[in-house]
Amino acid sequence: MTIAVVMGVSGSGKTTIARMLADALHCQFQEGDDFHPQANVEKMRAGTPLTDSDRRPWLEKIAAEIDGWRGRGESGVLTCSALKRAYRDIIIGEHPDVMLIYLRGSRELIHRRIAKRKGHFMPAALLDSQFATLEEPASDERAIVVDVSHRPMEVVAEIVRQLEARAVRR
């Protein structure tokens, strides 16, 4: 069983990478943004950053989804910005069987990506607030960290390589 949470700021490629990773692992994919209450989506669409209290119900729904997968012995890949350690503690907690995958990229690269995309509720204006909120995973979180400046297929191949290496060490 593999459960992976793909995290990073908006525009880092979470959805693209997570879908491709789920395909590579032959498991289900879940877009974490689908768990946002409509009020959160409207707030972000208006260019207003979410507060921790805005995020709490969303994070709890994601945690419940992951717990459901764990309880049923299912594998899956889920996206979630998970910008703060406190957020990751809610969604992953003390579950060593849930892997955290951090998509790291420069502000400049990610800003270019956001400026090109169409139809997403998250405007480029909120990118600075995302980077200001971001707490990169600490070593005790055992995250797989990948550089998103590479092509998506290369990023996914690196994630799979690291997942396999960790499975061998267990």
LUMLO-312025 format. One record per residue: residue number from 1; x negated, y negated, z of N, C-alpha, C in turn. Coordinates in pm, 1 decimal. Example, Ala and Ser with C-alpha at 12.3 -4.5 7.8 and 13.67 -1.06 7.14 Angstrom:
// LUMLO-312025
- resi; n_east; n_north; n_up; ca_east; ca_north; ca_up; c_east; c_north; c_up
- 1; -1319.0; 569.0; 780.0; -1230.0; 450.0; 780.0; -1320.0; 330.0; 780.0
- 2; -1285.0; 225.0; 708.0; -1367.0; 106.0; 714.0; -1290.0; -3.0; 787.0
END
This chain:
// LUMLO-312025
- resi; n_east; n_north; n_up; ca_east; ca_north; ca_up; c_east; c_north; c_up
- 1; -84.8; 117.9; 0.0; 0.0; 0.0; 0.0; -89.1; -123.9; 0.0
- 2; -58.8; -217.1; -89.3; -129.3; -344.5; -95.6; -27.4; -456.7; -90.9
- 3; -46.1; -546.9; 3.3; 34.7; -668.0; 8.2; -63.7; -783.9; 5.5
- 4; -44.1; -873.8; -90.1; -134.6; -987.0; -106.3; -55.0; -1116.6; -111.3
- 5; -103.9; -1215.9; -39.1; -49.0; -1350.8; -42.8; -149.7; -1436.2; -117.6
- 6; -107.1; -1490.7; -231.5; -193.3; -1576.3; -312.7; -164.3; -1720.4; -272.7
- 7; -267.2; -1788.0; -219.3; -249.8; -1921.8; -164.4; -336.4; -2024.2; -235.7
- 8; -299.5; -2150.4; -219.0; -376.8; -2262.0; -272.5; -285.4; -2380.9; -294.7
- 9; -345.7; -2491.8; -328.0; -266.8; -2612.4; -353.3; -184.5; -2595.1; -480.1
- 10; -85.0; -2679.8; -494.6; -3.7; -2678.7; -615.9; -93.5; -2703.3; -736.6
- 11; -75.5; -2623.9; -839.5; -155.6; -2638.6; -960.6; -280.6; -2552.7; -962.9
- 12; -304.1; -2476.0; -856.0; -424.1; -2391.2; -852.3; -406.8; -2264.2; -935.0
- 13; -284.1; -2235.2; -976.2; -259.5; -2117.8; -1059.3; -196.4; -2002.1; -984.9
- 14; -136.6; -2029.0; -869.9; -82.0; -1921.2; -788.2; 13.2; -1830.7; -864.8
- 15; 110.6; -1889.2; -932.5; 211.3; -1807.5; -1000.8; 148.9; -1726.3; -1113.1
- 16; 68.7; -1790.0; -1195.0; 4.5; -1719.4; -1306.4; -81.4; -1604.6; -1256.0
- 17; -167.8; -1633.2; -1160.7; -259.6; -1531.4; -1108.7; -183.0; -1421.7; -1036.1
- 18; -86.8; -1459.5; -953.8; -12.3; -1359.4; -876.9; 67.5; -1266.0; -967.7
- 19; 129.9; -1319.8; -1071.7; 203.2; -1232.5; -1166.6; 107.4; -1133.7; -1233.9
- 20; -6.1; -1185.3; -1278.0; -103.6; -1099.1; -1343.7; -160.8; -995.5; -1245.9
- 21; -183.0; -1036.4; -1122.4; -233.5; -944.4; -1021.3; -131.1; -835.4; -991.4
- 22; -5.3; -873.6; -977.2; 100.2; -774.3; -953.4; 106.1; -673.6; -1068.7
- 23; 92.1; -722.4; -1190.8; 88.6; -630.9; -1306.2; -31.9; -537.0; -1297.4
- 24; -148.0; -592.2; -1263.6; -269.8; -511.0; -1254.7; -259.1; -406.2; -1144.2
- 25; -190.2; -439.8; -1036.9; -174.4; -347.8; -923.6; -49.2; -261.3; -934.1
- 26; 31.3; -284.5; -1038.6; 155.3; -209.8; -1060.7; 248.7; -220.3; -940.4
- 27; 271.7; -345.3; -899.4; 360.4; -366.8; -785.6; 449.0; -488.2; -811.3
- 28; 535.8; -516.6; -716.2; 631.0; -626.5; -731.8; 564.8; -762.2; -710.1
- 29; 626.4; -863.2; -768.5; 582.0; -1001.9; -755.4; 696.5; -1083.2; -697.2
- 30; 662.4; -1176.5; -608.1; 762.6; -1267.1; -552.9; 706.1; -1408.4; -549.2
- 31; 777.9; -1500.4; -610.0; 741.0; -1642.3; -607.2; 786.5; -1700.4; -473.8
- 32; 691.1; -1742.4; -392.1; 723.4; -1796.8; -261.1; 808.7; -1922.3; -266.9
- 33; 792.8; -2002.8; -371.1; 872.7; -2124.8; -383.2; 1022.2; -2095.1; -390.6
- 34; 1058.5; -1974.2; -431.9; 1200.1; -1937.6; -439.6; 1266.9; -1935.7; -302.1
- 35; 1188.9; -1930.7; -196.4; 1243.0; -1927.8; -60.8; 1264.9; -2067.7; -2.8
- 36; 1219.9; -2171.7; -74.0; 1240.2; -2308.2; -24.6; 1388.3; -2342.6; -21.8
- 37; 1433.8; -2404.0; 87.2; 1570.0; -2457.0; 86.6; 1579.3; -2570.0; -17.2
- 38; 1695.5; -2590.7; -71.9; 1714.3; -2694.2; -173.8; 1669.1; -2830.9; -124.2
- 39; 1688.4; -2859.7; 3.5; 1647.0; -2989.2; 58.8; 1495.8; -3009.5; 45.1
- 40; 1419.0; -2902.5; 62.1; 1273.6; -2912.8; 44.6; 1238.5; -2942.7; -100.6
- 41; 1304.4; -2874.6; -191.9; 1277.8; -2895.6; -334.8; 1308.9; -3040.1; -371.8
- 42; 1422.1; -3089.8; -325.9; 1460.0; -3227.8; -357.3; 1360.8; -3327.4; -297.0
- 43; 1315.3; -3299.3; -177.6; 1218.8; -3387.5; -112.3; 1088.8; -3393.9; -193.1
- 44; 1040.2; -3276.0; -235.9; 916.6; -3272.4; -314.7; 937.1; -3338.0; -451.3
- 45; 1050.7; -3309.4; -513.0; 1080.2; -3369.1; -643.8; 1078.1; -3521.6; -635.2
- 46; 1120.3; -3575.5; -521.5; 1122.0; -3720.3; -499.0; 983.7; -3775.3; -463.0
- 47; 884.7; -3685.0; -451.2; 748.9; -3729.7; -421.1; 719.3; -3743.7; -273.9
- 48; 803.3; -3684.8; -189.1; 784.4; -3692.3; -43.9; 722.9; -3561.7; 6.3
- 49; 607.8; -3570.2; 72.5; 546.4; -3448.5; 126.3; 635.2; -3384.3; 233.1
- 50; 631.7; -3253.3; 240.2; 706.4; -3181.8; 342.5; 636.2; -3193.1; 476.5
- 51; 715.5; -3191.5; 582.3; 660.8; -3189.1; 717.8; 650.3; -3043.5; 762.9
- 52; 583.2; -3022.2; 874.3; 575.0; -2886.7; 929.1; 714.0; -2833.0; 962.4
- 53; 801.9; -2918.6; 1012.5; 937.0; -2870.6; 1044.8; 1016.5; -2838.3; 918.1
- 54; 988.9; -2909.2; 806.8; 1051.0; -2873.7; 678.4; 1005.2; -2735.0; 634.5
- 55; 879.8; -2707.6; 655.3; 820.2; -2583.3; 606.0; 857.2; -2461.0; 689.8
- 56; 884.3; -2479.3; 816.4; 903.7; -2367.1; 908.4; 1006.8; -2263.9; 860.0
- 57; 1129.6; -2302.4; 822.5; 1226.1; -2200.9; 776.2; 1178.8; -2129.1; 649.3
- 58; 1111.4; -2202.6; 562.2; 1057.2; -2144.3; 439.3; 952.4; -2038.6; 473.2
- 59; 861.2; -2071.9; 562.1; 756.0; -1977.8; 601.3; 814.6; -1855.4; 670.5
- 60; 917.7; -1875.4; 750.1; 982.0; -1762.4; 818.0; 1050.5; -1668.6; 719.5
- 61; 1107.3; -1724.0; 612.1; 1167.9; -1638.2; 508.4; 1060.2; -1557.6; 435.8
- 62; 948.4; -1620.9; 408.5; 837.0; -1549.8; 343.7; 787.2; -1438.1; 435.2
- 63; 770.0; -1468.6; 563.7; 725.4; -1367.3; 660.1; 822.2; -1249.5; 664.1
- 64; 952.4; -1278.8; 659.1; 1053.0; -1172.5; 661.4; 1042.4; -1085.3; 536.1
- 65; 1016.2; -1147.6; 421.5; 999.1; -1070.7; 297.6; 879.3; -976.4; 309.5
- 66; 768.6; -1028.8; 358.5; 647.9; -947.2; 375.9; 673.5; -835.0; 475.6
- 67; 739.5; -866.8; 586.8; 771.0; -763.8; 686.3; 860.5; -655.4; 627.2
- 68; 952.0; -695.8; 539.5; 1036.7; -597.7; 471.9; 954.5; -503.9; 385.0
- 69; 862.8; -559.2; 308.8; 775.0; -475.4; 225.3; 695.5; -379.2; 312.6
- 70; 639.1; -432.4; 420.0; 558.5; -349.1; 510.3; 643.3; -236.7; 568.3
- 71; 763.7; -271.6; 612.7; 852.3; -172.6; 672.8; 893.2; -61.9; 577.1
- 72; 903.4; -95.9; 450.4; 942.3; 2.8; 348.6; 821.5; 69.7; 282.9
- 73; 701.2; 29.3; 321.7; 580.3; 86.4; 262.8; 559.9; 44.8; 118.7
- 74; 609.4; -73.5; 80.9; 599.0; -122.2; -56.7; 479.1; -214.1; -74.3
- 75; 425.0; -213.9; -192.7; 318.5; -307.4; -229.6; 380.3; -427.1; -299.4
- 76; 314.9; -540.4; -286.8; 364.3; -659.7; -353.8; 265.1; -773.6; -347.3
- 77; 286.2; -868.7; -436.1; 205.8; -990.4; -440.6; 302.5; -1107.2; -431.5
- 78; 274.1; -1199.1; -339.8; 361.4; -1311.0; -313.3; 280.4; -1440.3; -315.9
- 79; 338.2; -1545.6; -371.0; 271.5; -1675.4; -370.7; 321.5; -1760.0; -254.4
- 80; 230.6; -1837.9; -198.4; 265.7; -1933.2; -93.6; 148.1; -2029.4; -80.8
- 81; 175.2; -2157.6; -80.7; 64.5; -2252.8; -69.1; -15.8; -2226.0; 57.5
- 82; 49.3; -2195.5; 168.9; -17.3; -2155.8; 293.7; -136.0; -2245.2; 326.0
- 83; -114.1; -2375.9; 319.2; -224.0; -2470.9; 327.8; -290.4; -2478.8; 464.9
- 84; -216.5; -2452.1; 570.8; -272.9; -2460.3; 705.1; -284.7; -2322.2; 768.1
- 85; -380.4; -2309.9; 857.3; -397.6; -2185.2; 932.3; -268.2; -2150.4; 1005.8
- 86; -203.2; -2250.1; 1063.6; -78.5; -2224.4; 1136.7; 28.2; -2163.4; 1046.1
- 87; 32.4; -2204.9; 920.2; 129.7; -2147.5; 825.6; 94.2; -2001.7; 796.1
- 88; -34.2; -1976.7; 777.0; -77.5; -1839.3; 748.7; -53.6; -1748.3; 868.6
- 89; -66.6; -1803.8; 988.8; -37.6; -1725.5; 1108.7; 109.3; -1684.0; 1112.5
- 90; 198.1; -1768.3; 1062.4; 340.3; -1733.5; 1057.1; 365.2; -1623.4; 953.8
- 91; 310.4; -1638.2; 834.2; 345.3; -1543.2; 727.8; 265.3; -1413.0; 732.3
- 92; 143.9; -1418.0; 783.1; 60.3; -1296.9; 786.7; 46.3; -1244.6; 928.8
- 93; 29.3; -1336.5; 1024.1; 14.4; -1295.9; 1162.9; -105.6; -1206.3; 1184.1
- 94; -85.3; -1103.3; 1260.7; -193.4; -1009.2; 1295.4; -188.0; -882.9; 1208.5
- 95; -139.2; -895.5; 1087.1; -125.2; -778.6; 999.9; -249.2; -761.5; 912.4
- 96; -341.2; -674.9; 951.0; -463.1; -657.0; 870.7; -436.0; -594.5; 733.8
- 97; -315.5; -540.6; 714.0; -281.7; -480.0; 585.2; -231.3; -583.4; 484.3
- 98; -218.6; -709.1; 524.3; -176.5; -815.9; 433.2; -300.2; -897.7; 397.8
- 99; -333.7; -897.9; 268.6; -454.0; -967.1; 220.9; -421.0; -1110.3; 180.6
- 100; -509.2; -1201.0; 214.9; -497.8; -1340.5; 177.4; -594.2; -1367.2; 62.9
- 101; -542.1; -1424.9; -44.8; -624.2; -1457.8; -161.2; -615.2; -1607.8; -183.0
- 102; -728.3; -1674.1; -167.6; -733.6; -1819.9; -177.2; -788.6; -1861.5; -313.0
- 103; -707.2; -1933.9; -388.4; -747.8; -1986.6; -518.4; -807.0; -2125.4; -496.2
- 104; -938.9; -2133.1; -504.0; -1010.2; -2258.2; -476.1; -1045.6; -2328.3; -607.2
- 105; -1019.4; -2458.6; -609.4; -1054.2; -2538.5; -726.9; -1073.5; -2683.8; -687.8
- 106; -1143.7; -2755.5; -770.4; -1168.2; -2896.8; -742.4; -1040.1; -2977.7; -763.8
- 107; -1032.1; -3090.8; -696.8; -917.5; -3179.8; -712.6; -903.8; -3223.3; -857.9
- 108; -1015.5; -3251.5; -922.8; -1013.5; -3299.1; -1061.7; -955.4; -3193.3; -1155.5
- 109; -1002.2; -3069.5; -1142.8; -952.1; -2960.5; -1227.4; -802.0; -2940.5; -1204.9
- 110; -761.7; -2935.6; -1081.0; -621.8; -2908.0; -1051.1; -532.8; -3025.3; -1092.0
- 111; -581.1; -3146.0; -1076.7; -503.5; -3262.8; -1121.7; -479.7; -3255.3; -1272.8
- 112; -582.4; -3217.2; -1348.5; -565.4; -3203.1; -1494.8; -458.5; -3098.9; -1526.2
- 113; -459.6; -2989.6; -1454.6; -360.1; -2883.4; -1477.0; -218.7; -2931.8; -1446.7
- 114; -202.9; -2999.4; -1334.7; -69.6; -3048.1; -1296.2; -18.4; -3149.0; -1397.7
- 115; -106.2; -3235.0; -1445.3; -65.6; -3338.1; -1541.1; -13.2; -3276.6; -1670.6
- 116; -59.2; -3156.3; -1704.4; -18.5; -3089.9; -1828.4; 110.4; -3010.0; -1816.0
- 117; 145.9; -2968.6; -1695.8; 261.1; -2878.0; -1684.7; 392.9; -2953.5; -1688.1
- 118; 491.9; -2883.9; -1736.0; 624.6; -2942.1; -1754.9; 727.0; -2863.5; -1672.9
- 119; 826.6; -2934.5; -1620.5; 939.9; -2869.0; -1557.7; 919.0; -2818.4; -1416.7
- 120; 808.9; -2851.7; -1351.7; 786.6; -2807.6; -1213.7; 830.4; -2918.2; -1118.7
- 121; 888.5; -2880.1; -1005.0; 940.6; -2980.8; -911.7; 831.9; -3057.1; -837.7
- 122; 709.0; -3005.8; -838.2; 602.2; -3069.0; -761.1; 527.7; -3169.7; -847.5
- 123; 542.1; -3299.1; -819.1; 473.4; -3399.3; -900.7; 325.0; -3411.1; -865.9
- 124; 246.3; -3457.6; -962.0; 102.6; -3475.7; -941.0; 74.5; -3571.3; -826.1
- 125; 166.4; -3661.9; -798.0; 147.9; -3759.9; -690.2; 130.6; -3693.5; -553.7
- 126; 179.5; -3571.5; -536.8; 167.8; -3503.4; -408.3; 37.7; -3423.4; -394.0
- 127; -43.3; -3418.6; -499.0; -165.5; -3338.7; -492.7; -259.1; -3386.2; -381.8
- 128; -275.5; -3516.8; -367.0; -364.6; -3567.3; -262.1; -317.1; -3523.9; -124.0
- 129; -184.5; -3523.9; -102.5; -134.6; -3480.0; 28.1; -160.9; -3330.9; 48.8
- 130; -157.9; -3254.2; -58.7; -187.1; -3111.0; -47.9; -333.3; -3089.7; -7.1
- 131; -423.6; -3159.6; -73.4; -565.1; -3145.7; -37.5; -592.1; -3198.3; 103.7
- 132; -521.0; -3303.2; 145.7; -539.0; -3356.3; 280.8; -491.1; -3255.8; 385.7
- 133; -388.4; -3180.2; 353.3; -332.9; -3080.4; 444.8; -414.2; -2951.1; 444.2
- 134; -478.8; -2919.2; 333.7; -547.3; -2791.3; 315.7; -652.0; -2764.4; 423.0
- 135; -638.0; -2649.5; 486.5; -740.0; -2594.0; 575.4; -784.4; -2464.9; 509.4
- 136; -904.2; -2466.0; 452.0; -951.7; -2344.8; 385.4; -958.1; -2230.4; 486.2
- 137; -933.2; -2108.0; 440.8; -933.5; -1994.7; 532.8; -1067.9; -1980.0; 605.3
- 138; -1058.8; -1950.2; 734.0; -1176.9; -1923.9; 815.0; -1222.7; -1779.7; 792.1
- 139; -1344.4; -1750.4; 829.6; -1400.6; -1617.0; 804.8; -1319.5; -1506.4; 872.1
- 140; -1261.2; -1533.8; 987.4; -1183.7; -1429.9; 1055.8; -1050.3; -1399.9; 986.6
- 141; -1013.9; -1480.4; 886.7; -890.9; -1452.3; 811.0; -915.4; -1351.4; 698.7
- 142; -1040.2; -1315.6; 675.4; -1078.4; -1212.1; 577.3; -1023.0; -1240.0; 437.4
- 143; -1016.6; -1366.2; 400.2; -960.2; -1402.7; 269.3; -1054.3; -1366.5; 155.7
- 144; -994.5; -1333.6; 43.5; -1067.9; -1323.7; -81.9; -1060.7; -1463.2; -142.4
- 145; -1175.2; -1522.5; -168.2; -1181.6; -1658.7; -221.2; -1231.1; -1650.6; -365.1
- 146; -1154.2; -1708.1; -457.4; -1193.8; -1705.8; -597.9; -1188.5; -1846.7; -655.9
- 147; -1279.0; -1872.7; -745.9; -1290.3; -2001.2; -814.0; -1195.0; -2001.3; -932.7
- 148; -1103.6; -2098.1; -936.0; -1002.0; -2101.2; -1041.2; -1047.2; -2174.4; -1167.4
- 149; -1175.0; -2208.2; -1174.8; -1222.2; -2272.7; -1297.5; -1242.3; -2170.7; -1409.8
- 150; -1234.2; -2042.8; -1375.1; -1248.2; -1937.5; -1475.7; -1112.5; -1905.8; -1538.7
- 151; -1114.8; -1832.3; -1649.4; -989.5; -1791.9; -1713.5; -910.1; -1700.8; -1620.5
- 152; -776.5; -1707.7; -1628.7; -694.1; -1626.6; -1538.1; -729.8; -1478.0; -1537.1
- 153; -758.0; -1420.1; -1652.8; -792.9; -1277.3; -1657.0; -919.4; -1249.3; -1576.4
- 154; -1015.5; -1341.9; -1582.1; -1139.6; -1325.9; -1505.8; -1113.4; -1339.2; -1355.8
- 155; -1026.1; -1432.1; -1319.8; -990.8; -1450.9; -1178.3; -924.9; -1324.0; -1124.8
- 156; -830.2; -1270.8; -1199.2; -760.7; -1148.7; -1156.2; -857.8; -1031.8; -1147.0
- 157; -946.0; -1018.3; -1243.3; -1044.6; -909.1; -1239.7; -1132.2; -919.1; -1114.4
- 158; -1170.3; -1039.7; -1077.2; -1251.8; -1058.5; -956.3; -1171.9; -1023.1; -830.7
- 159; -1046.4; -1060.4; -826.8; -962.8; -1025.9; -711.1; -950.0; -873.9; -699.2
- 160; -920.6; -807.3; -810.6; -906.9; -661.1; -809.7; -1037.6; -596.8; -764.7
- 161; -1150.1; -647.4; -815.0; -1281.4; -592.8; -776.4; -1299.8; -604.0; -624.9
- 162; -1266.9; -720.6; -569.8; -1284.0; -739.0; -425.3; -1184.9; -655.5; -344.1
- 163; -1062.3; -641.7; -392.2; -965.9; -555.6; -323.7; -1014.6; -410.8; -321.1
- 164; -1065.7; -363.7; -433.9; -1117.2; -226.9; -441.2; -1237.2; -207.6; -349.9
- 165; -1325.4; -305.7; -345.4; -1443.2; -296.5; -257.8; -1400.4; -288.7; -111.1
- 166; -1299.3; -363.5; -74.4; -1250.4; -360.0; 63.6; -1183.8; -227.4; 95.3
- 167; -1113.6; -169.9; -0.7; -1046.9; -42.4; 20.5; -1150.1; 68.3; 45.2
- 168; -1262.9; 61.6; -21.9; -1368.3; 160.7; -5.2; -1428.9; 150.6; 135.0
- 169; -1440.6; 29.2; 187.6; -1501.5; 7.5; 320.0; -1411.8; 49.8; 434.3
- 170; -1282.8; 65.0; 410.1; -1190.6; 101.3; 520.6; -1209.3; 242.6; 564.5
END
